[in-house]
C-alpha cells in the first residue's frame, strides 16, 4: 500500500478517485426559510414572495415528497454502482424556530451535505456556514460524523460564526441581488464583480462547497457565503500538507463552486461557460499541469429553481475517472460526457433541484480509493 494512503473509514483527496462510501442528504421535515437579508442573495428574485409569505411553514407536501424520492433514487443508483451510502436519518434539527444570542430564525436546512462537511484526507471539517437559517445544520450529521470519528477519522469544526449583524453588508444593493448566477448580460459593476459581497469580514465563515479538492491543491472561492477569513482558516488549518488557491469567476452572485469549476478526472475540468475563470494564476497553474478546460452545455431540466441556476446540470458526482453520475433529463450534458469518453450513469434527480442542489451538492464523499498526490 502506498505510504500516503491512510487506512481509515474517511479518506478522500479529490473529486474523482473511485468512490467507495458517500453520505446522501435528506429533505424530510424541511421548513421554508425566512427571506432574511443574506438569503436574498441566494433565493431567486421571482420566488421572493413565496418565501415572504411562507417563512417558517412547511414547503408544499408534494414538493418535498418528490425531492425526497429523488434523493432515494440517488441512494439506489449509488448502491447499484457498488457504493456504500449513509443517510443522516430523520433528524429534525434545524427545521424548527430557534434563537441564539445574536438572532432568531424560523429554521431551515436542506439536503446539501456538501455545503456543511468538508472532507480532506481522513478529516471531516464542519463548516461554520453563514446563512442564519442553516446555523444548526451540522447537527443533522453529528451521529454519522461521530460514528466515523469513533472508527478513526479526524473530526474538527471550524469556529462557528456567530452570524451577528456585523457579518452582513446591510447596504448591499438589492439591485445587485437580482443578477443571479448564470445569467448573461451582467454589468461589470455588480457586487462580487467589484469585490462587494453580502458577507463581510467580521469573522470567518465558509460553506464547504466553496472548496474544490485536487489532491494537495485546493481551490477556494470568496463568495456570498464564504469570506476571506474563512478561506484563511481552512488554509492555515490544512497547512503545510495542502495548498489553498483563491479563485475568482465572472459570477455576479457566487455561492459554491460545484456548478462552476468541476473536475471530472485527473487532467480535466469543466468550466461553466457563463462564469469563466478570472484568475490568471489559477488558469496558468492548470495549463502548466497539462489540464484540459472543457465547456459543458447548459442544463435543460424543466423544473423550478428557487436557489440555483440551471447549471446544476454540471453539478455531477464522479464515481471514478470513467463513470459520471448525471441527472437523467440533462440530454445535452449526457451526450457531452459520452463525447469526451465518459460513461454517464443516470439518476432521476430533477425534482430535487428546487431546493438548490444537484448530485454533487446532495452528497459528500467520505471515502475514495486513492492517494494524496499533486496534480499541478
Ligand atoms: O447556482 O449554479 C451552485 C450550487 C449550489 N449549491 C448554481 C448552483
Boltz pocket constraint, residues with backbone or C-beta under 6 A from the ligand:
constraints:
  - pocket:
      binder: B
      contacts: [[A, 112], [A, 181], [A, 182], [A, 209], [A, 255], [A, 256], [A, 257], [A, 258], [A, 259], [A, 260], [A, 307], [A, 308], [A, 309], [A, 310], [A, 311], [A, 312], [A, 356], [A, 357], [A, 358], [A, 361]]
      max_distance: 6.0
